Amino acid sequence: MSRASSTKRRVVVTGIGCLTSIGNGAEVFWQAIRREKSGVGFITMFDRTKFACQVAAEIADFDPKAWFPPHRLKRIDRYAQFSLAVSEQALADAGVKTIEGETTYRTGVSFGTALGGIAGAETQHARFLEKGVDAIPAALALQVFGGSAHANIAIHHGLRGYSTTNSNSCASGTVAVGEAFRAIRDGYADRMIAGAAEAPLSPLTFGAFDTIKAMTKETAAPETACRPFDRTRSGFVMGEGGAALILEEREAALARGARIYAEVLGYALNNDAYHMTSSLPDGAAAVAAMREALAEAGLKPGQIDYINAHASGTQMNDAHEAGALRQVFGGNGHRPAVSGTKGFYGHPLGATGAIEAALTALALHHQYVPPTLNCTDPEETEGFDLVRLHGRERPLRYALSNSFGFGGINSCLILGRAGE
């Protein structure tokens, strides 16, 4: 099938790769979630003393030399390294070893990032200022652009199908998965590697967010610095990392005996059209996005059992999201379980939506609601069941994952338990 089909096809998640401050690989990541320990700590990658924010969610157990030979490392930014690594993990997890023949045109890549290779470019700019034009790396132009992620993945695996990278700020990962879902649903692809990555931890990039006072100033206990929905929350914690999901047409996945984590049922994307950094106070656009995703999935609000909230840990964002959740899910006698999971792995900007899509699929697969770490004094949570401090075993059929980004971007995914 080379063109869009008039029949909407079903799309499932068959593989997951994940790289965050709490784990390298989907299973390690999930076990860290179950241990309920934060991966946030003091910054070690550069001199933090210049900044009001002192903490971040750094990845300590990623060795690029274990993934790439020296000649390739010279050409691949850390952001693209993350992208390739999680894609490899996801393909292996899905049991896909090689992609050959005509299927190379039916397999594509949909990735996202907020900043692409900007942090790596910052390092090279400092070198340029010190040593001049001759110090510019020959591969720099290939490293800094956001599309280097999906391009490197496609080249590495010989994938000639539908491929794209989006840059929709902190919603990028969710958009990447949603667009991959549409590509398969509408017949433009049979399998997609969907995900996002971010490597933003460098002084200038970090300082840009520090300057606008978006990040926490907590220093007493780094592991508790990210406190979604807590009355004392003081800002987000920047992180790095990425995630990839293998999406496949359901019948083809079943035919090859693939394990299915979850089914992708709905997706929505819109804009507040209000402000570059402030969300719409009445939450109207976020409400519309959630309702549109539900409508596409053919579900009513009362059927959603779990919500992975964007919950960045800022005063404004959490309050506005809570209000939007009440508008959509309140008043029908059903209280969905809600958690904000950035207390585990910080906020890796554009990668976050992919990480949380993977986490939501794992929650459905394992029938477990992850906790909201560090939320000891909750507020703004009337109308839903905020799962705090400790996770909870619970029957889950349908789940929502929210991502909201700078520029007023709202994106939502609806996932269903495999076999529903």
Secondary structure as UniProt FT lines:
FT   STRAND          11..20
FT   TURN            21..22
FT   STRAND          23..24
FT   HELIX           26..35
FT   STRAND          41..42
FT   HELIX           48..50
FT   STRAND          55..57
FT   HELIX           64..66
FT   HELIX           70..73
FT   TURN            74..75
FT   HELIX           78..94
FT   HELIX           101..105
FT   STRAND          107..112
FT   TURN            116..117
FT   HELIX           118..131
FT   HELIX           133..135
FT   TURN            138..139
FT   HELIX           140..143
FT   TURN            146..147
FT   HELIX           148..157
FT   STRAND          163..166
FT   HELIX           169..171
FT   HELIX           172..185
FT   TURN            186..187
FT   STRAND          191..198
FT   HELIX           203..211
FT   TURN            212..213
FT   HELIX           222..224
FT   TURN            228..229
FT   TURN            231..232
FT   STRAND          238..239
FT   STRAND          241..249
FT   HELIX           250..255
FT   TURN            256..257
FT   STRAND          262..271
FT   TURN            281..282
FT   HELIX           284..297
FT   HELIX           301..303
FT   STRAND          306..308
FT   HELIX           315..329
FT   TURN            330..331
FT   STRAND          337..339
FT   HELIX           342..345
FT   HELIX           349..351
FT   HELIX           352..366
FT   STRAND          368..369
FT   TURN            373..374
FT   TURN            382..383
FT   STRAND          385..386
FT   STRAND          392..393
FT   STRAND          398..405
FT   TURN            406..408
FT   STRAND          409..417
FT   TURN            418..419
//
